[in-house]
Amino acid sequence: MLKGKLCSVRHLLTADLNTFIALVNDLPSRGDYFSSHFKSPETLRKEFAQTSFVTEDSELFVIEDQHHHIIGVITHFKSRTPITREIGYRLFDATLAGQGYVSEACQLLVDYLFKTQTYHRLELLMAPENLASVRIAQKCGFQAEGIMRESFFINGHYQSVQLFALLRPEWQATRR
C-alpha cells in the first residue's frame, strides 16, 4: 500500500470487487474524456480471479480516501518501449475533483515506479482541454511534449491527446 496524506493507493481486494465493478462501469461518471466501452461484471470477475489486475503488462490500483472509500483508480501499463510506462487514472465522483486526491495518487505511483523499477520515462496522455488532468501532470513534474492528433476514438469521434512525460533524471532532481 502506498500511503499519502489525503489518500492511499493499493491493490484491489476480493472484498472490494462488487463495489469496484459498480464504480468502474458507472457510465455517467466517465464524463467526456473516457470511452463508454466497458467490460461486463462477469469478465471483470474472471480477470480478477486470474490476475488480480496485476500482470507484466499492467498493474491496477484503487485510490481510497482516509475513510477507506474507493474514490478512483490508477494504473500503469506497457507503453511503446520497454523503458516507458504510461499512467492512467480516473476519479469516480466528480464532486471530489480539485481536492488533490488524484495528484497525490499520481505522485505516489510515480515515486513507487521510479524507486522499484528501472523505467526511464513515465507518460500521461489526456485531452488537451481536460484542464484538471493537465494540472495533475504539471503538479507531478511532467512536461508537455506535444499533441497526438486524433489518436483516440472516444464517444463516437476522434479525439486528440496531449502527451506529458517525466524522465527519471527530472524526478531524481526533485528528490534532492
C-alpha positions, -999 to +999 in steps of 0.1 A: +000+000+000+012+035-009+001+060+017-003+097+014-018+125+035-051+125+016-054+090+002-039+056-002-031+036-034-034-001-031-043-033-050-079-043-053-091-069-027-117-096-032-139-077-007-138-046-029-148-064-062-185-057-062-181-020-053-153-017-078-173-032-106-202-008-099-179+022-098-158+014-129-189+006-150-209+037-140-212+054-174-223+089-162-192+092-140-170+087-171-176+122-184-163+135-217-128+120-216-134+083-211-148+058-235-183+045-229-170+010-236-170-012-205-164-048-195-192-070-181-192-078-144-185-114-154-155-105-174-141-083-147-146-111-121-129-136-143-099-112-149-096-105-112-097-142-103-070-149-129-046-120-123-060-097-095-055-070-123-017-073-120+003-086-149+036-079-165+019-055-189-003-036-164-010-031-127-042-016-114-046+001-080-076+017-063-074+051-048-091+052-014-098+082+009-089+084+046-123+067+054-113+037+032-138+045+005-127+037-031-128+070-049-108+063-080-085+040-099-049+045-111-029+021-134+004+019-151+008-002-183+031-011-211+038+017-235+057+019-268+091+010-255+104-013-227+118+017-207+085+036-207+053+032-187+020+050-192-001+060-162-038+064-164-063+075-137-099+081-131-118+097-102-152+081-098-171+111-081-168+145-098-177+162-065-142+151-053-124+168-082-099+195-073-093+183-038-058+168-046-067+131-044-056+122-080-025+144-078-014+127-047-022+092-060-002+100-092+028+113-072+027+081-050+026+059-081+054+079-098+076+076-067+068+039-064+077+032-101+109+051-101+120+036-067+112+000-075+115-004-113+141+006-139+118+026-161+134+058-176+102+075-187+067+078-174+039+092-196+004+107-192-020+112-221-050+134-219-074+155-239-058+190-242-090+206-229-090+184-198-075+211-176-078+191-144-056+164-159-032+190-172-028+204-137-022+169-123+006+163-148+022+197-140+019+192-102+037+158-106+065+173-126+056+160-161+065+181-191+042+187-221+057+172-252+031+176-279-003+167-293-011+134-309-038+144-334-070+123-335-053+093-318-082+081-297-118+072-307-140+082-277-178+086-276-182+085-314-155+108-325-117+110-329-100+129-302-065+144-300-045+138-269-017+158-252+014+138-242+032+146-210+063+128-198+086+127-168+121+113-171+139+096-143+166+123-140+139+150-137+123+130-109+156+125-092+164+162-093+132+170-074+142+144-046+174+162-036 
